[in-house]
Amino acid sequence: MRDDIIALTRKLPSNPGKYAPDKYKENNDGSYRAFEKHKYRIVYRILENEIRILRVRHTKMEPLPY
């Protein structure tokens, strides 16, 4: 499970817009994106020169506003 999530995040630089914008982010300009794998939700942000992984949480947890 961990290796699958890491493999997906390593592929992000080649296609950072692959996943949908994060529906839980208020005032999202499209740079905050999210995907789910193995009941974990991974949230990342696309910046000019980097991609930051912001949050990894189990989908059973309530999302915190940010």
C-alpha positions as CSV (number, residue, x, y, z in Angstrom):
1,M,0.0,0.0,0.0
2,R,2.7,2.5,1.0
3,D,4.8,1.6,-2.1
4,D,1.7,2.2,-4.4
5,I,1.1,5.6,-2.9
6,I,4.8,6.6,-3.2
7,A,4.9,5.4,-6.8
8,L,1.9,7.5,-7.7
9,T,3.4,10.6,-6.1
10,R,6.6,10.1,-8.0
11,K,4.7,10.2,-11.2
12,L,3.2,13.6,-10.5
13,P,6.0,15.7,-12.0
14,S,5.3,14.3,-15.5
15,N,1.6,15.1,-15.3
16,P,0.7,17.3,-12.3
17,G,-2.8,18.1,-13.5
18,K,-3.8,14.5,-13.8
19,Y,-6.0,14.4,-10.8
20,A,-9.1,16.6,-10.1
21,P,-8.9,19.8,-8.1
22,D,-9.4,19.3,-4.3
23,K,-13.1,19.7,-3.6
24,Y,-12.4,20.4,0.1
25,K,-10.1,23.3,-0.4
26,E,-11.8,26.7,-0.1
27,N,-11.1,29.2,-2.8
28,N,-9.1,26.6,-4.7
29,D,-7.4,28.2,-7.8
30,G,-6.8,24.7,-9.3
31,S,-3.3,24.3,-7.8
32,Y,-4.6,22.1,-5.0
33,R,-5.3,18.6,-6.3
34,A,-6.2,15.3,-4.7
35,F,-6.6,11.6,-5.4
36,E,-7.4,8.4,-3.5
37,K,-5.6,5.1,-3.3
38,H,-6.2,2.2,-0.9
39,K,-8.7,4.3,1.1
40,Y,-6.1,7.1,1.6
41,R,-6.6,10.6,0.2
42,I,-3.5,12.4,-0.9
43,V,-3.6,16.2,-1.3
44,Y,-0.9,18.0,-3.2
45,R,-0.3,21.5,-4.5
46,I,1.3,22.5,-7.8
47,L,3.7,25.3,-7.5
48,E,5.9,27.0,-10.1
49,N,9.0,24.8,-9.6
50,E,7.7,22.0,-7.3
51,I,4.9,19.8,-6.2
52,R,4.2,19.6,-2.5
53,I,2.4,16.8,-0.8
54,L,0.3,18.5,1.8
55,R,-1.8,15.8,3.4
56,V,-2.2,12.0,3.5
57,R,-5.1,10.8,5.5
58,H,-7.5,7.8,5.7
59,T,-10.8,8.5,4.0
60,K,-12.7,7.5,7.1
61,M,-11.4,10.7,8.8
62,E,-13.3,13.9,8.5
63,P,-11.5,16.5,6.3
64,L,-10.2,19.5,8.1
65,P,-10.8,22.9,6.5
66,Y,-7.6,24.5,5.0
